[in-house]
Amino acid sequence: MNTAVQKSTILVVEDTLSEMELISHYLHEGGFSVSNAISAKDALVRIQESLPDLILTDIVMPDMSGFELCRSLKRNAETSKIPIVFCSSKDQEIDRLWAMKQGGAAYIQKPFSREDLLRVVTSILS
């Protein structure tokens, strides 16, 4: 795997702690640097501190959804180019279409395998 890709920083935005830990573990195993945010608002604070190379976000979260987070980041010149991967248990085609319409780079449906996650993330960062 490309070492430049592996050194990329990924911000995981997930309000379920066990899922955040699993996703972070898979990404660490894949050689990525990972930071975590427990909410979209927390993610916005972390992004101001340090721009990630990719954001992997849940959709359904309290206060602000992953869709709202994506729209907010895409409107900002400083963050508009950061690829956003939606990761959700929502399995309807309309959810996938809406995610792409918001500016998402990919949509991964939960549950997913380590290989699926790493393949999607690596392909976007390559």
N, C-alpha and C positions, 0 to 999 in steps of 0.2 A: 504494500500500500504506500502511496505517496506520503513522504514524511512531512511535507508542507501542509497537506490536508490534515494529517494526524495532529499537528501542533495547533490546529484551529481551536478557537474557544467557542463553546456552545453554551448558551443560556437556556436552561430548562425551566419552564414556567408551569408548575403543576401544584394544585392545591391538596392533592392526596399524597401524604408523606411516603407511603409505601411505594406508590408508582414513581414518585420523584426519585427515590433511592434506586429502584430497579433501572430506570432509564439512565440515570447518572452512572450506575455501575456498568451497564452495557457500553456507554460512550467512553468511560475511562478505559475499559478493556480494549476498546477500539483505538486507543491512543490519543483521544481528544482531551483537551483541557475543559473542565465543566464547572459552571457556576449555577446556582439554583435560586429561584424566586418562588415564594409560596403563593403569590397572587400577581395579577397583571400590574397593579399599582406598585408592588414591590419590584417587579421587573423594570418598570419605568425609572425607578430610582437607581437600580443597578446599571442600567444602560447608560444613564448620565455619567456614572462613575467610570465606566469602561465599556466601549462598544464591542459586542461579541461578533464573531464571524457568521453565526447562525443562531436563530432562536427557534426552539422547539416548544410549542405551547399547547396546553389543553384548551378546549373551547369553553366548556361549562365551568365557570368559576364564580364565586361570590363577588359582588361589587362591580366587576368589569370582566366581560367575556374575552376570550382569545380573539374573536372577531374585532371587538372594539380596540384591543391592544394593537392588532395588526393595522387597522385603519389609522390609528394615532401615529404609529411609527412610519407608515407610508406617506403621511402628510408632512412629515418633518424631513427637510433636505439632508440633515445629518444621519438619519437612520433609514431613509427610504430604500436604500440599496441592500440592507441586511435581509438575506433570505429567511422566510418564516415557514416552518413546517408545523402544520396542525396535527395534533395527536389526540384522537378522541374515540370514544366508544360509540358515537353517533354513526350509524351505518347506512343512512339513506343517501341516495345519489345526490339529492338536493343539498345535503350538508357538504359533500365534496365540491359541488359546483359553487356553492356560496363561499366556501373557503378560498377557492381560486379567484373568485370575483373580488374578494377583499384584498387580494394581492399575495396570497399564499403561494409558496414554491412547490409544496407537496402536501399530501394528506395521508397519514398513517392511521389505520383503524386499530384500536385496542380490542382484544389482546394482539400483540405482534411478537415476532421472534427477534432475538438479538441480531440475526443475520439481516432480516428485513429492515430494521432500524438503521444498522450500519450501512447497508447498501444505499438507502435513500439519502442519508446524510452525506456519505462520501461522494455520491454522484452529483449532488448539488454543489459541494465545495471543490470539486475537481475542475 
